[in-house]
Amino acid sequence: MIEKEIAELRRRLRFDKNNMETLCGCYVNEKKEIITTFRQSMPAMGQEENEKYLALFRRVLTGNTGKNLIDLSFTNEQVLTGEEHALLRKLRDTGLSDIEAVDAFFKKVIESLQIDGNYLILLAHDVYDVPSYGKDGEKTEGSETMFSYILCAVCPIKLTKPALRYDSFRSLFHSQDADQIVASPELGFLFPAFDDRCANLYNVLYSTKNMSDNHEELVNALFGAPIPLPADTQKEAFGGVLSGTLEEECSYDVVQTVHDTLLARVEAQKEQKDEPYIPVTKQELKDTLTDCGISEEKVESFAKQYDESFGETTALCPRNLVGNGNMELKTEDVTVRVDAAHSDLVETRLLDGKPCIIIRAEGQLTVNGIPVRIRK
């Protein structure tokens, strides 16, 4: 899914815009025991309560594609005969009215999910009458597409701290015990995907809050589909592949060139929200290393280690590999952070046989906020 389509669905998750009828929930404790399950009519709720549930579902559709919003694909066989896909379709097609299917889904989540503490599983179904637009961008009468989908959110339950609470009736403060509140979703998903503004039964949009843990065990149980390494792990693993295979050829200039190439892809993507993010392939990375003058032997070694770490056909999200875009140079005693736009101000040299980091100082130099001059 592209960011524009995700935003379109997120905008309709408001009290006066959605068509959600039924909300199903399952409250689970840290021992994987069900405390309670419930079914509620969304229209029957008051606006304040309704908006709070919708805010949780909006969080599921909030983030960056390829980073915490991940497109997962089903195979043809899964769509035709797979039990994971069949359960998701039944939940959607029955509008969550099939109680056995809902209970089976809750059971599958509870058995597979590894998460600390109590949590709440929420399921909702919506039908979106997708508006059509003319060539002039104006909305046209009628619609040719009805998008039926389910949203899931898994939310940790947090304990508030005991505190003093103001009693407006008596104009006094009283002690209030710790209470349980629903926190922002740890993970969730949208099924089916909303591609080209219509249903794509071959894809699901998976959402994870934790950049270091994408709960692969849950993905395997619910979708039976492979998922890329967590965003933070991708960066670390990629750095390990580079340094471990290039060895003595892994210079600052090479790392800077790879970083700048990936960052250029990220910046270009920011200007193309109407297009899906473009991952970087193994071949593109090999070409970049070759352009840097890396020997053919080292490039092939990189490719082999890439396959072992990420998968032979796996393409990576550039923004996961460059983080916030800044360059960080670190020794045992010193850390230097350089804005990505000015990485060319840094170079490395051997001076009197000692490795040194040279930073060209342009403009006013300050030390601890104090302007200083560089002596000749």
C-alpha positions as CSV (number, residue, x, y, z in Angstrom):
1,M,0.0,0.0,0.0
2,I,1.1,3.6,-0.6
3,E,1.0,6.3,2.0
4,K,-1.8,8.1,0.2
5,E,-4.1,5.0,0.4
6,I,-3.2,4.4,4.1
7,A,-4.0,8.1,4.9
8,E,-7.4,7.8,3.1
9,L,-8.5,4.9,5.3
10,R,-7.1,6.6,8.4
11,R,-9.1,9.7,7.8
12,R,-12.4,7.8,7.7
13,L,-11.8,6.4,11.2
14,R,-13.9,9.1,12.8
15,F,-17.2,8.9,14.6
16,D,-19.2,10.5,11.7
17,K,-17.3,8.9,8.8
18,N,-17.0,5.1,9.3
19,N,-19.6,2.3,8.9
20,M,-18.3,0.0,11.7
21,E,-21.0,-2.0,13.2
22,T,-19.4,-4.6,15.5
23,L,-16.4,-4.4,17.8
24,C,-15.0,-7.6,19.3
25,G,-12.6,-7.6,22.1
26,C,-10.6,-10.1,24.2
27,Y,-8.8,-9.2,27.4
28,V,-5.8,-11.5,28.2
29,N,-3.6,-11.7,31.2
30,E,0.1,-12.3,31.4
31,K,-0.5,-16.1,31.9
32,K,-2.3,-16.2,28.5
33,E,-5.6,-16.6,30.2
34,I,-8.7,-14.9,28.9
35,I,-10.1,-12.5,31.5
36,T,-13.1,-11.6,29.4
37,T,-14.4,-11.3,25.8
38,F,-17.0,-8.8,24.6
39,R,-19.0,-7.7,21.6
40,Q,-20.2,-4.2,21.3
41,S,-22.3,-2.2,18.8
42,M,-20.2,0.7,17.6
43,P,-23.2,2.9,16.7
44,A,-24.7,2.3,20.1
45,M,-21.7,3.7,21.9
46,G,-21.5,7.3,22.9
47,Q,-19.3,9.5,20.7
48,E,-16.6,9.9,23.3
49,E,-16.1,6.1,23.8
50,N,-16.4,5.5,20.1
51,E,-13.7,8.0,19.3
52,K,-11.3,6.4,21.8
53,Y,-11.6,3.0,20.1
54,L,-11.2,4.6,16.7
55,A,-8.1,6.4,17.9
56,L,-6.5,3.0,18.7
57,F,-7.3,1.8,15.1
58,R,-5.9,5.0,13.6
59,R,-2.6,4.2,15.4
60,V,-2.5,0.9,13.6
61,L,-2.5,2.8,10.3
62,T,0.1,5.4,11.4
63,G,3.8,5.2,10.5
64,N,6.2,4.7,7.6
65,T,5.7,2.1,4.9
66,G,8.5,-0.4,4.8
67,K,9.5,0.4,8.4
68,N,6.6,-0.2,10.8
69,L,3.9,-0.5,8.2
70,I,4.8,-3.7,6.2
71,D,3.1,-5.2,3.2
72,L,2.9,-9.0,3.6
73,S,1.9,-11.3,0.7
74,F,0.0,-14.5,0.5
75,T,0.9,-17.2,-2.1
76,N,-1.7,-18.4,-4.6
77,E,-2.0,-21.7,-2.7
78,Q,-2.7,-19.9,0.6
79,V,-5.5,-17.8,-1.0
80,L,-7.0,-20.9,-2.5
81,T,-6.6,-23.5,0.3
82,G,-4.7,-22.0,3.2
83,E,-6.4,-22.1,6.6
84,E,-4.8,-18.7,7.7
85,H,-6.3,-16.9,4.7
86,A,-9.6,-18.8,5.1
87,L,-10.0,-17.6,8.7
88,L,-9.3,-13.9,7.8
89,R,-11.8,-14.1,4.9
90,K,-14.5,-15.6,7.1
91,L,-14.0,-12.8,9.7
92,R,-14.3,-10.2,6.9
93,D,-17.1,-11.8,4.9
94,T,-19.3,-12.4,8.0
95,G,-18.7,-8.9,9.4
96,L,-17.4,-10.6,12.6
97,S,-20.8,-12.2,13.1
98,D,-19.3,-15.8,13.1
99,I,-18.6,-16.2,16.8
100,E,-16.6,-19.4,16.3
101,A,-14.3,-17.7,13.8
102,V,-13.8,-14.8,16.1
103,D,-12.9,-17.1,19.0
104,A,-10.6,-19.1,16.8
105,F,-8.8,-15.9,15.9
106,F,-8.4,-14.8,19.5
107,K,-7.1,-18.3,20.4
108,K,-4.5,-18.2,17.6
109,V,-3.2,-14.8,18.7
110,I,-3.0,-15.8,22.4
111,E,-1.2,-19.1,21.6
112,S,1.4,-17.4,19.4
113,L,2.0,-13.9,20.7
114,Q,5.0,-13.4,23.0
115,I,4.3,-10.2,25.0
116,D,4.8,-9.1,28.6
117,G,1.8,-8.2,30.8
118,N,-1.9,-8.0,30.1
119,Y,-3.2,-7.0,26.7
120,L,-6.4,-6.3,24.8
121,I,-7.1,-7.7,21.3
122,L,-9.6,-5.6,19.3
123,L,-11.3,-6.5,16.0
124,A,-13.6,-4.3,14.0
125,H,-15.2,-4.6,10.5
126,D,-15.9,-1.7,8.2
127,V,-17.4,-1.3,4.7
128,Y,-16.1,1.7,2.8
129,D,-18.1,3.1,-0.1
130,V,-15.0,4.2,-2.0
131,P,-15.7,7.6,-3.8
132,S,-14.8,8.1,-7.4
133,Y,-13.0,11.1,-8.8
134,G,-13.0,12.6,-12.3
135,K,-10.0,13.7,-14.3
136,D,-10.4,17.2,-12.8
137,G,-10.0,15.8,-9.3
138,E,-13.6,16.4,-8.3
139,K,-15.7,13.7,-6.6
140,T,-18.2,12.2,-8.9
141,E,-21.7,10.8,-8.1
142,G,-22.0,7.2,-7.1
143,S,-19.3,4.6,-6.5
144,E,-18.2,1.4,-8.2
145,T,-16.2,0.0,-5.3
146,M,-17.2,-1.3,-1.9
147,F,-14.2,-2.0,0.3
148,S,-15.0,-4.5,3.1
149,Y,-12.1,-5.0,5.6
150,I,-11.2,-5.9,9.1
151,L,-8.8,-4.0,11.4
152,C,-7.0,-5.6,14.4
153,A,-5.2,-3.9,17.2
154,V,-3.3,-5.5,20.1
155,C,-2.9,-3.0,22.9
156,P,-0.9,-3.5,26.2
157,I,-2.8,-2.7,29.4
158,K,-0.9,-0.3,31.6
159,L,-1.3,0.4,35.3
160,T,-1.6,4.1,36.3
161,K,0.2,5.2,39.5
162,P,-1.9,5.9,42.7
163,A,-2.6,9.6,43.0
164,L,-4.8,12.2,44.5
165,R,-8.0,12.9,42.5
166,Y,-10.1,16.0,42.7
167,D,-13.7,15.5,43.7
168,S,-15.6,18.5,42.2
169,F,-18.8,17.7,44.1
170,R,-17.1,18.0,47.5
171,S,-14.3,20.3,46.4
172,L,-11.7,18.0,48.0
173,F,-8.9,15.8,46.9
174,H,-9.1,12.0,47.5
175,S,-6.8,9.1,47.1
176,Q,-7.2,7.2,43.9
177,D,-5.9,3.6,43.5
178,A,-3.9,2.4,40.5
179,D,-6.1,1.7,37.5
180,Q,-5.9,-0.2,34.3
181,I,-5.8,1.7,31.0
182,V,-5.5,0.7,27.4
183,A,-2.2,1.9,25.8
184,S,-1.4,2.5,22.1
185,P,-1.3,-0.6,20.0
186,E,1.8,-2.7,20.1
187,L,0.8,-4.3,16.7
188,G,-2.1,-4.8,14.4
189,F,-3.1,-5.3,10.8
190,L,-5.5,-4.4,8.0
191,F,-7.0,-7.1,5.8
192,P,-7.2,-7.1,2.9
193,A,-4.8,-4.5,1.7
194,F,-6.3,-1.4,0.1
195,D,-4.2,-1.3,-3.2
196,D,-5.2,1.0,-6.1
197,R,-8.2,2.0,-3.8
198,C,-9.7,-1.5,-3.9
199,A,-9.3,-4.8,-2.1
200,N,-6.2,-6.9,-2.6
201,L,-6.9,-10.3,-1.1
202,Y,-3.3,-11.3,-1.7
203,N,-1.9,-8.8,0.7
204,V,-2.2,-7.7,4.3
205,L,-0.8,-4.5,5.9
206,Y,0.9,-5.4,9.1
207,S,1.7,-2.7,11.7
208,T,4.3,-2.9,14.5
209,K,5.3,-0.3,17.1
210,N,8.5,-1.9,18.2
211,M,11.3,-1.3,15.6
212,S,13.4,-4.1,17.3
213,D,10.7,-6.8,17.5
214,N,8.1,-7.4,14.7
215,H,6.6,-10.4,16.5
216,E,7.5,-12.9,13.8
217,E,5.9,-15.7,15.8
218,L,2.5,-14.0,15.5
219,V,3.0,-13.3,11.8
220,N,3.7,-16.9,11.1
221,A,0.6,-18.0,13.0
222,L,-1.8,-15.5,11.5
223,F,-0.5,-15.2,7.9
224,G,2.0,-18.0,7.3
225,A,4.0,-15.4,5.4
226,P,7.6,-14.3,5.7
227,I,8.4,-10.9,7.2
228,P,11.6,-8.9,6.9
229,L,13.9,-8.4,9.8
230,P,12.8,-5.6,12.2
231,A,13.8,-2.2,11.0
232,D,16.5,-1.6,13.7
233,T,17.9,-5.1,13.1
234,Q,18.2,-4.5,9.4
235,K,20.5,-1.6,9.9
236,E,22.8,-3.5,12.3
237,A,22.8,-6.6,10.1
238,F,23.5,-4.6,7.0
239,G,26.5,-2.9,8.6
240,G,27.8,-6.3,9.7
241,V,27.5,-7.7,6.2
242,L,29.4,-4.7,4.8
243,S,32.3,-4.7,7.3
244,G,32.5,-8.5,7.5
245,T,32.9,-9.0,3.7
246,L,34.7,-5.9,2.5
247,E,37.3,-6.1,5.4
248,E,40.2,-3.9,4.6
249,E,38.3,-2.3,1.6
250,C,35.6,-1.0,3.9
251,S,36.8,2.6,4.0
252,Y,35.0,5.7,5.1
253,D,34.6,6.8,1.5
254,V,32.9,3.5,0.6
255,V,30.5,3.6,3.6
256,Q,29.7,7.3,2.8
257,T,28.9,6.5,-0.8
258,V,26.6,3.6,0.1
259,H,24.9,5.8,2.8
260,D,24.5,8.8,0.4
261,T,23.0,6.5,-2.3
262,L,20.5,5.0,0.1
263,L,19.6,8.4,1.5
264,A,19.0,9.8,-2.0
265,R,16.5,7.0,-2.5
266,V,14.7,8.0,0.8
267,E,14.6,11.7,-0.1
268,A,13.2,10.9,-3.6
269,Q,10.5,8.7,-2.0
270,K,9.4,11.6,0.2
271,E,8.4,13.5,-2.9
272,Q,6.4,10.6,-4.4
273,K,3.7,9.7,-1.9
274,D,1.5,8.6,-4.7
275,E,4.0,5.8,-5.5
276,P,4.9,2.7,-3.4
277,Y,8.2,2.9,-1.7
278,I,11.0,1.4,-3.8
279,P,13.2,-1.1,-1.9
280,V,16.9,-1.4,-2.7
281,T,17.9,-4.7,-4.3
282,K,21.0,-6.8,-3.8
283,Q,22.1,-6.1,-7.3
284,E,21.8,-2.3,-6.8
285,L,24.0,-2.6,-3.8
286,K,26.5,-4.7,-5.7
287,D,26.6,-2.1,-8.4
288,T,27.2,0.7,-5.9
289,L,30.2,-1.3,-4.4
290,T,31.6,-1.9,-7.8
291,D,31.4,1.8,-8.6
292,C,33.3,2.4,-5.4
293,G,36.2,0.3,-6.7
294,I,35.6,-2.7,-4.5
295,S,37.2,-5.8,-5.9
296,E,35.0,-8.4,-7.7
297,E,36.0,-11.0,-5.0
298,K,34.7,-8.8,-2.2
299,V,31.5,-7.9,-4.1
300,E,30.7,-11.5,-4.5
301,S,31.5,-12.2,-0.9
302,F,29.1,-9.4,0.0
303,A,26.3,-10.9,-2.1
304,K,26.8,-14.4,-0.5
305,Q,26.6,-13.0,3.0
306,Y,23.6,-10.8,2.0
307,D,21.7,-13.9,0.9
308,E,22.4,-15.6,4.3
309,S,21.4,-12.6,6.3
310,F,18.3,-11.4,4.4
311,G,17.4,-13.9,1.8
312,E,18.4,-14.3,-1.8
313,T,15.4,-12.4,-3.2
314,T,14.8,-10.0,-0.4
315,A,15.0,-6.2,-1.1
316,L,15.5,-3.8,1.8
317,C,13.8,-0.6,2.7
318,P,16.4,2.2,2.3
319,R,15.1,4.2,5.3
320,N,15.7,1.2,7.6
321,L,19.4,1.2,6.6
322,V,20.2,4.9,7.1
323,G,18.2,5.6,10.2
324,N,17.7,9.3,10.7
325,G,20.1,10.0,7.8
326,N,23.0,11.4,9.9
327,M,26.5,9.9,9.8
328,E,28.1,8.8,13.0
329,L,31.8,8.3,13.4
330,K,32.8,6.6,16.6
331,T,36.0,5.6,18.3
332,E,36.6,4.2,21.8
333,D,36.8,7.7,23.2
334,V,35.1,10.1,20.7
335,T,31.8,10.2,18.9
336,V,31.2,12.6,16.0
337,R,27.8,13.1,14.4
338,V,27.5,14.7,11.0
339,D,24.4,16.0,9.3
340,A,23.9,13.8,6.2
341,A,23.9,16.9,3.9
342,H,27.5,17.7,5.0
343,S,29.1,14.3,5.2
344,D,31.6,15.6,2.5
345,L,33.2,17.8,5.2
346,V,34.6,14.7,6.8
347,E,37.6,12.6,5.6
348,T,40.0,10.1,7.1
349,R,43.7,10.2,6.8
350,L,46.9,8.7,8.2
351,L,49.0,11.5,9.8
352,D,52.4,10.5,11.1
353,G,51.2,6.9,10.7
354,K,48.2,7.4,13.0
355,P,44.5,7.2,11.7
356,C,42.8,10.5,12.0
357,I,39.3,12.0,11.3
358,I,39.6,15.4,9.5
359,I,36.6,17.7,9.7
360,R,36.7,20.8,7.6
361,A,35.4,23.7,9.7
362,E,33.3,26.1,7.7
363,G,31.8,29.2,9.2
364,Q,32.0,30.0,12.9
365,L,33.4,27.2,15.2
366,T,32.0,27.1,18.7
367,V,33.1,24.9,21.7
368,N,30.6,24.5,24.5
369,G,28.7,27.4,22.9
370,I,31.8,29.7,22.9
371,P,33.0,31.0,19.6
372,V,36.7,30.1,19.0
373,R,39.3,30.7,16.4
374,I,41.5,28.1,14.7
375,R,45.2,29.1,15.0
376,K,47.4,29.0,12.0
